[in-house]
Structure formats: structure tokens, C-alpha cells
Amino acid sequence: MLKVGLIGFGFMGRMHMDNYIRLMKEGADIQLIAVCDTRIHEMENDTAAGNIATERQVYDLTPYRLYEDIDTMLSHEELDVVDITLPTYLHAEVAISLLKRGIHVLCEKPIARTSEEAYRMAETAQQTGKTLMIAQCLRFWPAYEFLKECVVDERYGKVTSGYLFRGGTTPPGWYRDAELSGGCMLDMHIHDTDMINWLFGKPHAVSSLAQNVVPGSAYDIVSTHYMYPDGKVLNAQADWTLKGDFGFSMTFRVNFERGNLTFQNNQLKVNPNEGPGFVADLPKDSGYYREIRYFLEAVRNGEPISICTPESAAESLEIVEAEMRSASRQSALELL
């Protein structure tokens, strides 16, 4: 039985809790034991908004032992796994401390505030022999998994172009502090940068145009081109200044030599050049559920993770940092 602790009980902490609850109901050999947050007793009857709805508005926390301090939790609990859903700027310090204590760690994206911190996390995992996985959930999202399969097996030929988009409203609080969150580029846009890195490997150069709209924040709108030796035309955009009834959107369009894939409104349409198009039949589970299940199974079986290593997540962060440098120089080409 893997004993699990959850650190951070904002929107993403609750999203992760939903999936631990589901896995336990399904009979997984795990037990969520403890929940830690500096405001945990204030948050017991509070809600937390995010881009995707959680299962519940208010959570019953009576089945879990609650802590306001990480060290206190660790002194009272013998945990095999800790799930970190804290603000970005706290990821590295907390993850490294847990790994050194002999605990396996699942850490929310982005891996850290800087790539230097990210690589220290990866090195600590190597040194301690403990599993560290970064929750870049798109790598487990069915539509993006299908896209990955098409890129790898070339069923529609090679990719010639692609466009990815992610957008919504500006999140509140620490997200609006550029030093703490890295703004839209590091918090939201990194999903699609990571996807491009996962699909095609590290680009040899990037060019980014970005704008700051929200006072005090970092870049809030970004459009990046990713350069590869074969000349494929790739662009990813993000905008977290979309208000009114817009809500949240994540989409892509990828063109192959013999067809194209479009994903919007949670539906993946496959359009072969020859023959009729069709809607792909995909698993119904979310990427959140599938990433947590994958991580726990790897830990329980003593197997290394391969889908989202900390080194790969650190590389995606390096690419975003290059995009930031490019944006600061009015989309000047930034070599990687």
C-alpha cells in the first residue's frame, strides 16, 4: 500500500485529490493519508476556481489528517509518495527536500521557476534513486497522445506545419507576480512548448512576440515560432487576458504530408488527404487521472518513468526561457 501525502490545496490540489479518490474507489493499492496547506483549515469549506471544473465545490476533508506545515506532516506521517501542487516558485525547494528524505515525488508543472532549479531537482532524483515525475498533463491527454502516435509512426507522413493555442482569463494572486510565476509564458504557454518538445525534440531556435497587458504581470500574450532543420512551420500561442464568456480553450491543428488533425471543443478530427475524415475514438479519462495512475504504478512496480522525466520537463523550461529572451528583444531569433 502506497501512502500518499498532498501538499497544496488550491485548484490543482483539488483536481489531484479527485483522482486519488477515484483511484482508491477503483481499488488501487494506495491511500491518500494527509493533506497539507498553510491555510488548510480556512480552505475546508472554501472553493477554488480553475480552467477545468473539479468534481466538487466543497471537499469533505474529515477522512484525512490535515497539516499547516510540511515538516510537521513529515514528522508525523510515514509517506511513500508526496504530490506537490504548490506555487511554482516553491517547487524546487520542496521537491529536493522530499527526495532527500527518501520520498517519491509527483510535482505539478512547470517543474520549477528556472531551468537551473529544474536540473537540480533532476540531479537530486538521480542521486537519491527516488522517482520524480513532473505533471505535464498534455503528455497523458488522449488527443495529444493520438497526435504523438501519428508523429511517431508517420501514418499520415511527416509533419509539415502545426499550430497550438491555449487561452483563458488571468488567474489571480501570485500568478500575476512575474517573479513568482513567470506569467503566462511559464504557467500556461509551457503546456504547448512542452508538447512541441515532446513531439519533435528541442528546436534549434525560437522567435517569440509577446505583450504585457495585466499591470505587474509578466508577458500575458505570446506567439512563438519553433525552428527545426527540416523546415516544418510550427507556432504556439497563448493568451490569458480573455474575459467575458470566453472561458478556456486548448486547440491544435497539425498538418501532415497525407492528412491533418484538428482538436477543438474536446473533439479530435482526423482528415486524411484521401478518403473521408472521422472523429477519433479516444479514452474518456483526463490527462490528470492518467498521469497520476501512471506515476503510482511506476513507483509501486519499481519501474523508471519514461513519459515525463524531470530532465525532459527541464528542457521544456529551457525552451520557454529562450522564448522570453526572444520576446524581450522584439522576437529576435534565439538559438538553443
Secondary structure as UniProt FT lines:
FT   STRAND          2..7
FT   HELIX           11..25
FT   TURN            26..27
FT   STRAND          30..36
FT   TURN            38..39
FT   HELIX           40..43
FT   TURN            44..45
FT   TURN            62..63
FT   STRAND          65..67
FT   HELIX           70..76
FT   STRAND          81..84
FT   HELIX           88..90
FT   HELIX           91..100
FT   TURN            101..102
FT   STRAND          104..108
FT   HELIX           115..128
FT   STRAND          132..135
FT   HELIX           137..140
FT   HELIX           142..153
FT   TURN            155..156
FT   STRAND          159..167
FT   HELIX           173..176
FT   HELIX           178..181
FT   HELIX           183..187
FT   TURN            188..189
FT   HELIX           190..200
FT   STRAND          205..211
FT   TURN            215..216
FT   STRAND          221..227
FT   TURN            229..230
FT   STRAND          233..239
FT   TURN            244..245
FT   STRAND          249..256
FT   TURN            257..258
FT   STRAND          259..264
FT   TURN            265..266
FT   STRAND          267..272
FT   STRAND          278..279
FT   HELIX           287..301
FT   HELIX           310..328
FT   TURN            329..331
FT   STRAND          334..335
//
